[in-house]
Amino acid sequence: MMAETLLTCWQATVRRAPNALALIDGATGRRWSRAELAAAAEEWSHSRAAGPALAGRRVLLAEPNGPVWWQVFLGLLHLGAIPVPADSTEPAAALAEQARALRAAAFWHAGGLHPCPEATRTRRRGLCLVKLTSGSTGTPKALPFTHAQMLADGRQICASMGIGPLDLNLAAIPLGHSYGLGNLVVPLLDQGTAMLCVASPLPQALATDCARWQPTVFPAVPTLLRAMVRSELAPEQLASLRLVLSAGAALPPEIATAFATKFGRRVHGFYGASETGGICYDRTGEGTLVGASVGAPLEGVQLQFRRGKRFAVVGAAVGGRGRFSPADRGELNPAGELVLLGRTGRIVKIAGRRLDLAEVENALLALPGVRAACVLAHPQRPDALTAATATDRPGTELRAELAARLAPWKIPARILALPELPVTERGKTDRKAVAKLLG
């Protein structure tokens, strides 16, 4: 029996209901049926058949959310290529460098396919796509995944969250990120869950799209939710949403509480990693309100704990050999939910003593009015720390209050108070940007 692939699943989805809705382009208002999207992708692949040989080769895909992203992505699968979704905001020179480092055959950018020299053909059977993640180094890292792994991730997410073919996903997060692939891309390919590609991620534009198209599921990131809480949106503007998710970074409990109060919808925390896909899901929404846990493991996901509160994620969706240990430490509470206890690998030495920077960040986050915190080694003083916080309070006040929680040598020499911390496109704290501010 032939193994399932993303493409064969999509073709089966199209055959089941060719006229069913697949995609709404929020920028133009055009509705795409499954058959129309499939035909456009096949036409794209036929137009590239005379170009460079792409079968078995990586192709960088840098395109904003929308019909073109889908046409290129599906077209590459038709050609037997291995898509590598990339940041659509990167300039052409940076994409060319990434493609060279990946030994890709080409990169798609600004409506054109640009060939690259020195491409190599993959030798791994069943390879489906390659995720790019910066991890902790800031250098793009290639993570290969098979069709089976990607399908498992999407299916585990849909089963755990109750997302079905009749739902309409609000697609504001990038389709090519791990979060977007698992929650938006695979559900459409595998079970026909349509998506609305928003015209703009600004709160009023999101509300306008919600009122017009009535999406039911909203995979979001904390920065989006914070902006919506602080906007002048009325609760009825988001009335169609039955499920609101937050992933990519920790959601401050005050934002989760404010969102639930304002819009009458709890935010359900979702925890995952590029290497594993989805890991845990807060099924009740209680965890985000108090910041106590990131939920219980998804269906099909196992957590195996080791010394030092480290744990491994095991499951059919996990890249590589089906087992990966994130940089986070954690433990299960009595309800079987994962409570994160900080990250490993962020250890510095202060006057010869080892210190996990997460300990200082957690102490800052426990102070009233601190919405986010980032602690780094001091750029000029080798035995000192520095920190940036999202708060309306002076940094001197925060330093004084830390004295009741931390030993003096653990207290940052300087705490910079900002309205918000800079974040990456994935919604995580941009530590490089913070380092520049603190430098």
C-alpha positions as CSV (number, residue, x, y, z in Angstrom):
1,M,0.0,0.0,0.0
2,M,1.3,3.4,-1.0
3,A,2.3,5.6,2.0
4,E,0.2,8.7,2.6
5,T,1.8,12.1,1.7
6,L,0.6,15.6,2.1
7,L,-0.2,15.7,-1.6
8,T,-2.2,12.5,-1.7
9,C,-4.1,13.6,1.4
10,W,-4.9,16.9,-0.3
11,Q,-6.0,15.2,-3.5
12,A,-8.3,13.0,-1.5
13,T,-9.7,16.1,0.3
14,V,-10.4,17.8,-3.1
15,R,-12.1,14.7,-4.4
16,R,-14.4,14.5,-1.4
17,A,-15.8,18.0,-1.9
18,P,-14.2,19.9,-4.8
19,N,-16.5,22.9,-4.5
20,A,-16.0,23.2,-0.7
21,L,-14.3,26.4,0.6
22,A,-10.5,26.1,1.0
23,L,-9.3,29.6,1.3
24,I,-10.5,33.2,1.7
25,D,-8.1,35.9,0.7
26,G,-8.8,38.7,3.2
27,A,-6.9,41.3,1.1
28,T,-9.1,40.8,-2.0
29,G,-12.2,39.1,-0.6
30,R,-11.9,36.2,-3.1
31,R,-13.1,32.8,-2.0
32,W,-11.1,29.8,-3.3
33,S,-12.7,26.4,-3.5
34,R,-10.6,23.3,-3.1
35,A,-10.7,22.5,-6.8
36,E,-9.7,26.1,-7.7
37,L,-6.7,26.0,-5.4
38,A,-5.7,22.6,-6.6
39,A,-5.9,23.7,-10.3
40,A,-3.9,26.8,-9.6
41,A,-1.1,24.8,-7.9
42,E,-1.0,22.3,-10.8
43,E,-0.8,25.1,-13.3
44,W,2.1,26.6,-11.3
45,S,3.9,23.3,-11.3
46,H,3.4,22.8,-15.1
47,S,4.8,26.2,-15.8
48,R,8.0,25.4,-13.9
49,A,8.5,21.9,-15.4
50,A,10.9,23.2,-18.0
51,G,13.0,25.0,-15.4
52,P,15.7,23.6,-13.1
53,A,15.2,20.1,-11.9
54,L,13.6,20.3,-8.4
55,A,12.6,16.7,-7.6
56,G,14.3,15.7,-4.4
57,R,15.8,19.1,-3.9
58,R,15.2,21.8,-1.4
59,V,13.5,25.0,-2.4
60,L,13.2,28.0,-0.1
61,L,9.7,29.5,-0.1
62,A,9.4,33.1,1.0
63,E,5.9,34.4,0.4
64,P,3.3,36.1,2.6
65,N,0.1,34.2,3.6
66,G,-2.3,33.9,0.8
67,P,-3.2,32.1,-2.4
68,V,0.3,32.4,-3.9
69,W,1.9,30.8,-0.9
70,W,-0.5,27.8,-1.4
71,Q,0.1,27.6,-5.2
72,V,3.8,27.5,-4.8
73,F,3.8,25.2,-1.8
74,L,1.5,22.6,-3.5
75,G,3.2,23.2,-6.8
76,L,6.6,22.2,-5.2
77,L,5.0,19.1,-3.8
78,H,3.7,18.2,-7.3
79,L,7.3,18.6,-8.7
80,G,8.7,16.3,-6.0
81,A,10.6,19.2,-4.4
82,I,11.1,19.7,-0.7
83,P,9.7,23.1,0.4
84,V,11.6,25.1,3.0
85,P,9.2,27.8,4.3
86,A,11.1,31.0,5.1
87,D,10.5,34.5,6.4
88,S,8.8,36.5,3.6
89,T,10.2,39.8,5.0
90,E,13.8,38.8,4.4
91,P,15.6,40.6,1.6
92,A,16.6,38.7,-1.5
93,A,20.3,38.7,-0.6
94,A,19.6,37.1,2.8
95,L,17.3,34.5,1.2
96,A,20.0,33.7,-1.4
97,E,22.5,33.2,1.4
98,Q,20.1,30.9,3.3
99,A,19.5,28.9,0.1
100,R,23.2,28.5,-0.5
101,A,23.8,27.3,3.1
102,L,21.0,24.8,2.7
103,R,22.3,23.7,-0.8
104,A,18.8,24.4,-2.1
105,A,18.1,24.3,-5.8
106,A,16.2,27.6,-5.8
107,F,14.4,30.2,-3.7
108,W,11.0,31.7,-4.4
109,H,10.8,35.4,-3.6
110,A,8.8,38.4,-5.0
111,G,6.9,36.3,-7.5
112,G,9.9,34.6,-9.0
113,L,11.9,31.4,-8.7
114,H,15.6,32.1,-8.5
115,P,17.9,29.1,-9.2
116,C,20.9,28.5,-7.0
117,P,24.2,26.7,-7.8
118,E,25.6,23.7,-5.9
119,A,22.2,22.2,-5.1
120,T,22.1,18.7,-3.7
121,R,19.5,16.0,-3.8
122,T,18.2,14.5,-0.5
123,R,18.9,10.9,0.1
124,R,16.3,10.6,2.9
125,R,13.2,8.7,1.9
126,G,9.8,10.2,2.7
127,L,11.1,13.7,3.3
128,C,8.3,16.2,3.1
129,L,9.6,19.6,4.0
130,V,12.3,21.4,6.0
131,K,11.5,23.8,8.9
132,L,13.8,26.6,9.6
133,T,14.3,27.6,13.2
134,S,16.8,30.1,14.7
135,G,16.7,28.3,18.0
136,S,19.0,30.0,20.6
137,T,21.8,30.9,18.2
138,G,20.1,33.2,15.7
139,T,21.5,31.1,12.8
140,P,18.8,29.3,10.8
141,K,18.8,25.6,11.5
142,A,17.3,23.1,9.1
143,L,14.9,20.5,10.6
144,P,13.8,17.9,8.1
145,F,10.4,16.2,8.5
146,T,8.7,13.4,6.7
147,H,5.1,13.3,5.4
148,A,4.2,10.9,8.2
149,Q,5.5,13.3,10.9
150,M,3.8,16.3,9.5
151,L,0.5,14.5,9.1
152,A,0.8,13.1,12.7
153,D,1.3,16.7,14.1
154,G,-1.8,18.1,12.3
155,R,-3.9,15.1,13.3
156,Q,-2.9,15.2,17.0
157,I,-3.6,19.0,17.1
158,C,-7.0,18.6,15.5
159,A,-8.0,15.6,17.7
160,S,-6.9,17.3,20.9
161,M,-8.4,20.7,20.1
162,G,-11.6,19.5,18.5
163,I,-10.8,21.2,15.2
164,G,-12.9,19.8,12.3
165,P,-13.6,20.2,8.6
166,L,-16.4,22.7,9.2
167,D,-14.2,25.1,11.2
168,L,-12.7,28.2,9.6
169,N,-9.2,29.1,10.8
170,L,-8.2,32.7,11.2
171,A,-4.7,32.7,9.6
172,A,-2.8,35.6,11.1
173,I,0.4,33.7,12.0
174,P,2.8,32.8,9.1
175,L,1.8,29.6,7.4
176,G,5.4,28.4,7.1
177,H,6.2,28.5,10.8
178,S,5.9,25.2,12.8
179,Y,2.8,26.6,14.5
180,G,1.2,27.6,11.2
181,L,2.1,24.3,9.5
182,G,0.5,22.2,12.3
183,N,-2.6,24.3,13.0
184,L,-3.3,25.8,9.6
185,V,-1.6,24.0,6.7
186,V,-2.0,20.3,7.5
187,P,-5.7,20.6,8.7
188,L,-6.6,22.0,5.3
189,L,-4.7,19.4,3.4
190,D,-5.8,16.4,5.5
191,Q,-9.4,17.2,6.5
192,G,-10.4,20.3,4.6
193,T,-10.4,22.8,7.4
194,A,-10.6,26.1,5.5
195,M,-8.6,29.2,6.4
196,L,-9.0,33.0,6.2
197,C,-5.7,34.7,5.3
198,V,-6.2,38.0,7.0
199,A,-5.7,41.3,5.2
200,S,-3.7,42.7,8.2
201,P,-2.8,41.5,11.7
202,L,-3.9,44.9,13.2
203,P,-6.8,44.5,15.7
204,Q,-9.4,46.5,13.8
205,A,-8.6,44.6,10.5
206,L,-8.8,41.3,12.3
207,A,-12.2,42.3,13.8
208,T,-13.4,43.4,10.4
209,D,-12.4,40.1,8.9
210,C,-14.1,38.2,11.8
211,A,-17.3,40.1,11.3
212,R,-17.4,39.5,7.6
213,W,-16.2,35.9,7.3
214,Q,-17.1,34.4,10.8
215,P,-14.0,32.4,11.5
216,T,-14.3,29.9,14.4
217,V,-10.6,29.2,15.4
218,F,-7.9,31.7,16.0
219,P,-4.3,30.5,16.5
220,A,-2.6,33.6,17.9
221,V,0.5,34.7,19.6
222,P,0.8,36.9,22.7
223,T,1.6,40.1,20.8
224,L,-1.6,39.8,18.8
225,L,-3.7,39.1,21.9
226,R,-2.1,42.0,23.8
227,A,-2.9,44.4,21.0
228,M,-6.5,43.2,20.9
229,V,-6.9,43.7,24.6
230,R,-5.6,47.3,24.4
231,S,-7.8,48.1,21.4
232,E,-11.2,49.6,21.3
233,L,-12.8,46.5,19.8
234,A,-16.2,45.5,21.0
235,P,-16.9,41.9,22.2
236,E,-19.4,41.2,19.5
237,Q,-16.8,41.8,16.8
238,L,-15.1,38.5,17.8
239,A,-18.4,36.6,18.5
240,S,-17.8,33.9,15.9
241,L,-14.6,32.7,17.5
242,R,-15.2,29.5,19.6
243,L,-11.5,28.7,20.2
244,V,-8.6,31.2,20.7
245,L,-5.1,29.8,21.1
246,S,-1.8,31.3,22.2
247,A,1.6,29.8,21.4
248,G,5.1,30.8,20.6
249,A,5.9,32.5,23.9
250,A,4.4,32.6,27.4
251,L,1.1,34.6,27.6
252,P,1.1,36.8,30.7
253,P,-1.9,35.9,32.9
254,E,-3.0,39.5,33.0
255,I,-3.4,39.5,29.2
256,A,-5.3,36.2,29.3
257,T,-7.6,37.5,32.0
258,A,-8.1,40.8,30.3
259,F,-9.0,39.0,27.0
260,A,-11.4,36.7,28.7
261,T,-13.1,39.6,30.5
262,K,-13.3,41.8,27.4
263,F,-14.3,39.3,24.8
264,G,-15.9,36.5,26.8
265,R,-13.4,33.9,25.4
266,R,-10.7,32.1,27.3
267,V,-7.4,31.8,25.7
268,H,-6.1,28.2,25.5
269,G,-2.4,27.9,25.9
270,F,-0.6,25.7,23.3
271,Y,3.0,24.6,23.8
272,G,5.2,23.1,21.2
273,A,8.6,23.3,19.4
274,S,9.8,23.3,15.8
275,E,11.5,20.0,16.4
276,T,8.4,18.3,17.8
277,G,5.3,20.1,16.6
278,G,2.6,20.4,19.2
279,I,3.4,19.1,22.7
280,C,0.8,20.3,25.3
281,Y,-2.6,22.0,25.2
282,D,-4.5,23.8,27.9
283,R,-7.9,22.3,27.2
284,T,-9.8,24.3,29.8
285,G,-8.1,27.7,29.4
286,E,-7.4,27.7,33.2
287,G,-3.6,27.5,32.8
288,T,-3.3,30.8,30.9
289,L,-5.4,32.7,33.5
290,V,-3.1,31.8,36.4
291,G,0.1,31.0,34.5
292,A,0.3,27.7,36.2
293,S,0.7,25.2,33.3
294,V,0.8,24.8,29.6
295,G,-1.7,22.0,29.6
296,A,-1.7,18.3,29.2
297,P,0.2,16.4,26.4
298,L,-1.6,16.2,23.1
299,E,-3.2,12.9,22.1
300,G,-0.4,10.7,20.9
301,V,2.4,12.7,22.7
302,Q,4.3,11.3,25.6
303,L,6.6,13.1,28.0
304,Q,9.5,11.2,29.6
305,F,11.2,12.9,32.6
306,R,14.8,12.7,33.6
307,R,17.1,14.2,36.2
308,G,17.1,18.0,36.7
309,K,13.4,18.3,35.5
310,R,14.5,17.7,31.9
311,F,12.1,15.8,29.7
312,A,11.9,14.3,26.3
313,V,9.0,14.5,23.9
314,V,8.1,11.2,22.2
315,G,5.6,10.7,19.4
316,A,4.9,10.2,15.8
317,A,5.2,13.9,15.0
318,V,8.6,14.4,16.5
319,G,11.4,15.0,14.0
320,G,14.4,12.7,13.6
321,R,13.9,9.4,15.4
322,G,10.7,10.4,17.2
323,R,12.3,11.7,20.4
324,F,13.5,15.2,21.3
325,S,14.5,17.0,24.6
326,P,13.5,20.7,24.6
327,A,15.6,23.3,26.4
328,D,12.8,23.7,28.9
329,R,12.7,22.1,32.3
330,G,9.3,21.1,33.8
331,E,7.2,18.7,35.8
332,L,3.7,17.4,35.8
333,N,1.2,18.7,38.3
334,P,-1.5,16.4,39.9
335,A,-3.8,17.0,37.0
336,G,-1.2,15.7,34.5
337,E,-0.5,19.1,33.1
338,L,3.1,20.3,32.3
339,V,4.4,23.1,34.5
340,L,7.5,24.8,33.0
341,L,10.3,25.7,35.4
342,G,12.6,27.6,33.1
343,R,15.1,26.8,30.4
344,T,18.4,24.9,30.5
345,G,21.4,26.1,28.6
346,R,21.1,29.7,29.8
347,I,23.7,29.3,32.5
348,V,26.2,32.1,33.3
349,K,28.9,32.5,35.9
350,I,28.8,35.4,38.2
351,A,32.0,35.7,40.4
352,G,32.5,32.0,39.9
353,R,29.0,31.0,40.8
354,R,26.6,29.4,38.3
355,L,23.3,31.0,37.7
356,D,20.3,30.1,35.5
357,L,19.1,33.4,33.9
358,A,15.6,32.0,34.0
359,E,15.6,32.2,37.8
360,V,16.1,36.0,37.6
361,E,13.5,36.4,34.9
362,N,11.0,34.5,36.9
363,A,11.7,36.7,39.9
364,L,11.1,39.8,37.8
365,L,7.9,38.4,36.4
366,A,6.6,37.8,39.9
367,L,6.8,41.5,40.7
368,P,3.6,43.6,40.3
369,G,3.3,45.3,36.9
370,V,6.0,43.3,35.1
371,R,4.6,42.0,31.9
372,A,7.7,40.4,30.4
373,A,11.4,40.2,31.3
374,C,14.7,39.3,29.6
375,V,17.9,38.9,31.5
376,L,21.3,38.8,29.9
377,A,25.0,39.0,30.9
378,H,26.2,42.5,31.3
379,P,27.9,43.7,28.1
380,Q,30.7,45.6,30.0
381,R,30.9,43.9,33.4
382,P,31.8,40.2,33.3
383,D,30.4,39.5,36.8
384,A,27.1,41.3,36.5
385,L,23.7,41.0,34.8
386,T,21.5,43.4,33.0
387,A,17.8,43.1,32.2
388,A,15.0,44.6,30.2
389,T,11.4,44.5,31.3
390,A,8.0,45.4,29.9
391,T,6.6,47.5,32.7
392,D,5.3,51.0,33.6
393,R,7.4,51.0,36.8
394,P,11.0,52.4,37.1
395,G,13.8,49.9,37.0
396,T,15.2,51.2,40.2
397,E,12.0,50.2,42.0
398,L,12.2,46.7,40.6
399,R,15.8,46.3,41.7
400,A,14.9,47.3,45.2
401,E,12.0,44.8,45.3
402,L,14.3,42.0,44.0
403,A,16.3,42.2,47.2
404,A,13.5,40.3,49.0
405,R,13.6,37.5,46.4
406,L,17.2,37.1,45.3
407,A,20.7,37.2,46.7
408,P,22.5,40.5,45.9
409,W,24.8,38.9,43.3
410,K,21.8,37.7,41.3
411,I,20.2,41.2,41.0
412,P,20.8,42.9,37.6
413,A,23.1,45.9,37.9
414,R,20.7,47.7,35.5
415,I,17.0,47.1,34.7
416,L,15.7,48.9,31.6
417,A,12.0,49.6,31.7
418,L,10.2,49.5,28.4
419,P,6.6,49.7,27.3
420,E,7.1,46.3,25.5
421,L,10.0,44.0,24.8
422,P,10.9,43.6,21.1
423,V,9.7,40.3,19.8
424,T,10.5,38.1,16.8
425,E,8.0,37.3,14.0
426,R,7.2,34.1,16.0
427,G,6.1,36.2,19.0
428,K,9.1,35.3,21.2
429,T,11.4,37.8,22.9
430,D,14.0,39.0,20.5
431,R,17.1,38.6,22.6
432,K,19.4,40.1,20.0
433,A,17.3,43.3,19.9
434,V,17.2,43.4,23.7
435,A,21.0,43.0,23.8
436,K,21.4,46.1,21.5
437,L,19.1,48.1,23.7
438,L,21.1,47.1,26.8
439,G,24.5,47.6,25.1
